[in-house]
Amino acid sequence: MSHRNARLTVFGRRLLVERVLSGRPVAHVAAEMGVSRPTAYKWVRRWREEGGGGLHDRSSRPHRTPHRTRAVVEARVCDLRHSRKLGPARIGPVLGLPASTVHRILTRHGLNRLAWLDRPTGTVIRRYERERPGELIHVDVKKLGRIPDGGGHKALGREAGRPIRGMGFDYVHSAVDDHSRLAYSEIHPDEKVTTCAGFLTRAAAFFHTHGITRIERVLTDNAWAYRKGLAWKATLAELGATGKLTRPYRPQTNGKVERFNRTLLDEWAYLQPYTTNEQRTAALNTFLHTYNYHRGHTALGGKPPITRVNNPPGQYT
């Protein structure tokens, strides 16, 4: 992954090197690629010294940070956080540090959220996150209006794109692993028991191919299919999983998949004004691949979900 403001990707840098090695002037190639001559020379030099690996980004972190807070002071900050549960505004005056510096230290050591600490012992815990993949899978269904041919109101405007009677809905079934956030989705015309059960079977197969070989528990809302459906219960039994229901009227209990649904809307369903329902459906797989393999997740330290899965197969590009 390139730096956010980088002019060239790794592919572009390789293309630049190939053009220079073909005998063309560096100045001409740099102008074509939209970079300066020093930048072009830099990538050519790195390629000659390191080969293809030299075209990848290096960390911009400095080799030395002479003004960083001393380790003994950081340890004291952490100790006050553990023992007295103090925040930056109170730790700062005790140690003679700005509150902003204390906050950076706590963030660096994963102590910036007091809710992540066990009150009696001060031990760091991550509430609402399971310890291993497959321990808990969140499942939910998102209902979306189907798009008529030519586009709906997002493509044509409110007046021209008024809903057509009888167009119906798409039901997006999604499953999200609590620990890794690895996600799987399918689009169906309903949310009946047999549909939900079939989706769970295929979701389990998807997780299995990515190293999550066992699903222990499945968390859902209180829809009839999950509470009473015999096919759903049979599928859980086949997987050796236990079904769990959220508290009534408490969707935040199923927060992982609820948050995924919001991302699903922002980065797939409403990403662009689709002109047909088939066009939106076809874009789902691309979104899922990006989400699982490339999109940085804030709860995972900016890394994609696949980095937290046991034994990820192959190379992901």
Buried (B, 14 or more C-beta within 10 A) or exposed (E): EBEEEBEBEBEBBBBBBEBBEEEEEBEEBBEEBEBEBEBBBBBBEBBEEEEEEBBEEEEEEEEEEEEBBEEEBBEBBBEBBBEEEBBBEEBBEEBEBEBEBBBBBBEBBEBBEEEBBEEEEBEBEEEEBBEBBBBBBBBBBBEBBBBBEEBBBBBBEEEEBEEEEEEEEBBBBBBBBBBBBBBBBBBBEBBBBBBBBBBBBEBBEBBBEBBBEBBBBBBBBEBEBBEEBEBBBEBBEEBEBEBBBBEEEEEEBBBBBBBBBEBBBEEBBEEEBBBBBEBBBEBBEEBBEEBBBEBEBEBBEEEBBBBBBEEBEEEEE
